Structures are given as C-alpha cells and as structure tokens.
C-alpha cells in the first residue's frame, strides 16, 4: 500500500510513468495499473493521504474471489486428534489415519493426512524466544545416555550417570559422571558445578527430578528440603521447569545433546575402571567443547563466558555447603528419635511432637518448628541409643542415680550401722536392683528421724536379723530403738544320760571285714 500512495503522490506532481517506476523500483506497467485504478475510482492523492491500508485497498483493488476448493475430502478434526495423542502414550498418527479412513473411505491418503496435521500443528505452537541476562540462570539435568564403568576385580559393568549444567547467557557447559541420580550425587554435582563456574547464578532451573523436586506441580512445585537448604546456603533460587515443558530448559537440553555428541560419543571406545578415570576424560573433552568456535556467531562458549557470565556471577560462599540428609519423625514416648538405625534423645517435653532431623557425616541435629533443640555426634551403632542426661525428666534422672554404691554412700551419711543395714538389704536380693526401693525408703527415714535413732534402730534390726525397710520403720515407730538389745541365750548343753550311747561306745566296734571270735551276747555291739 505504501507503493500505491507513493505512485499517486509522484503522479500528482506531474512525473512521467517511467520516472515513477524508476523511483519506486517497480515496473512501468504496474505504475500504469495503479494510475488507471485511481482514475477509475475517482481518487486523487490529496484524498488518500491520511487513509490506512485497508481503506485504500478496498477503494482501489477489486474484492478477491475465493478460489475453488483444492479438494473435497473431509478435513479431520486436528485439535481432537492432538488431544488424543497427548492422552495416550502409544497412540500414533498411522492408527488415527486408519480410523479416519474407516469413517471416510474417500478421505486423504496417509502422507497428505500427516502433512496437513503437521501444517496445522505448526500454526498452533508459537515459541517464545527467550533472552537470558548475564549470570541469571543455570540449567541442570542428567543425560539419558550413561557411561559404562568396569569393576577391575569382578569385571562387572556399572552404568554411571552424566550430569550437565549450562549457563543461560553464554551456554558455558559443565559435565561430570556420578554413580547415581540420588540426592547426595545431585547435590554434590551442583557444588562442583558452582566451583567450576567460580561463581553462583541467581536462578537454577532443574528438571522435575525426584532427587531435587519432592512434588512436581505446574504452579507450586515442592523443593526437596536438602536441595532448598543448599540453595539457601549459596543464595540461589530454584525454579523448576514445568512438567512436560522441555522448552523451559532448552539450554540444558541442547547442552545434554552436545555432551552426548562431543563427550560420550568420543569416549565410546574407551574402557574406564573407576569413576575418577571417567571424570578425568570428561574434563579434558569439556575444555575442548567450551573452546569450540560457534558456527553462527564469533567466539566460543569459553570466550563468551569470560566476557558476559563470569563478571555477573555472585561470589561463592566462604565455606562450601555440608551435605546432610533430612528426615521428619515423631518423638517416641521415651523421648528419643530414630535416625539411620540409631536412637538420639531430645528434651522430654517434645514427646509425641513432630521434629525434623538433619544428619551429616559427623553430627545429627534435631529441629522443632525451625529451631534447633539439640545435636549429637553421629553414631554408626545400630539399635543403640545416645542420651543426654538433661533430656530426661527429673524423676528419671533420680532413678538412674540409684546404684548400689550410691545408695551405700548416701546411707553412710546417716551412720555406719545404717550403711551396714543397706548392704545387707542389697545382698539379700537375687539382683541388687530389687532392693533399690527398700534402701531408698531406709534413707528417707533419715529425713524423719534423728540420725542417732536411725543408728540405734539399724543396730537393733541387724541384731534381730530383721533386715528390711518395714522392720526398721516398725522399730522406729514403736520406739524400740531405745530399748536394750537382749543378748542371745547360749546354746543348750548336750543331754547326759546313762541310756544314751556316746561316740566312744562305737569306737570299740570291730570293722565288718575283721575276723573275730564269737562274743557273748552281752558283749555284742
């Protein structure tokens, strides 16, 4: 439309059609057609100077005639077909076309059907071109392809995973092999990636890997508590990609593809006998990948990183993050919680409360409502307990102080006779702990009665062999401790009688094996 206005303007100034054609870079016949159309419509340049393109086109150009339909085949409902493809994982266009032909036998052929579908789909998907600020985002993910590592002793092959991190602005890439995609390897790979970049980006964009994202959600994904703690330590935000939206992390998808092509493919003929060997080879090829020149722009990833991303990255913290596993637990009635097979105490006031446990290599910390309530040195002893005495109730602390030596020591403060009585009580039981309460009762009597009376009562109880708490209590309650202790009567003398045979009578009897002469009846034994 700009050409038409320019033609009319120059024509109104009296220029020849040849000059107008040369000025507007169009053919002389086109200039003639524009001038004739304007004259037929009775339009001059002064009339159309402020017209828009639509108004000018409707006034000068004839209404377009709709072309006859190219074919009369029924058009499939491509929107419904795409919805079915998204719902059913194994559904194919071939099957959908066969169902279409069953319904419309004279419909499109398979190739035309697919062509029309792809053309329709291309019009539906509009891709946003993303621009990344320097130092803003790092994209992280695991590659689908693995690295075989052979055990040097058994010869067994174990598949190592390839972790890839890519900076958004420069596409500077980091890669390393880890044994698993578990949480510990996932966090460790992040720490080494930050060290490789010598700085920290503002945002980390992971896939919805289970190790990092505890709950995948389009709007509010749940971040693993350890992953969140690591991000807080480095001052970085974790913004997971949307589920099923690979374009949210297109940088790392491209980085993974490059790592598989330029690293894994290059190592396909090598045999590794340890994870360290594999990572050494990866590091060498990684330098080559980052220094490889771009194909569509000058420079390389390394050069662009040094110029753009590196100055914008935040500095690393003074101390690196110390990995720790987190666990939620409810405090048992014995005010202990279990972590990795060992039991650790917490203040007894938290019994039946839910707490969070963080276990590192050396320490176990326990938090309640975000506040650390205690910590223990980590123990590898299974089914054992680590207990801090202050975590116990006062009654439990006192009970555990009841040991035989402590009870005897306490009773000795009253007097030696009381201590002797306590010793006899403990010795009279099959197990000393069975006499703890009796001994404690004897000591408590010393709070009610003076120590001299306690000593006298204990002496009387020992003399009468009445060695118990109840006996001593009765002696003191009935004031028997003040009475003199009767001396025990001497044992009775043996009975002396003429009809009793003494031991000397049998001394003269012969042994059955000895030969003897017959005796008289009155001399027989």
Order of alpha helices (4+ residues) and beta strands (2+ residues): alpha-alpha-alpha-alpha-alpha-alpha-alpha-alpha-beta-beta-beta-beta-alpha-beta-beta-beta-alpha-beta-alpha-alpha-alpha-beta-beta-beta-beta-beta-beta-beta-alpha-alpha-alpha-alpha-alpha-alpha-alpha
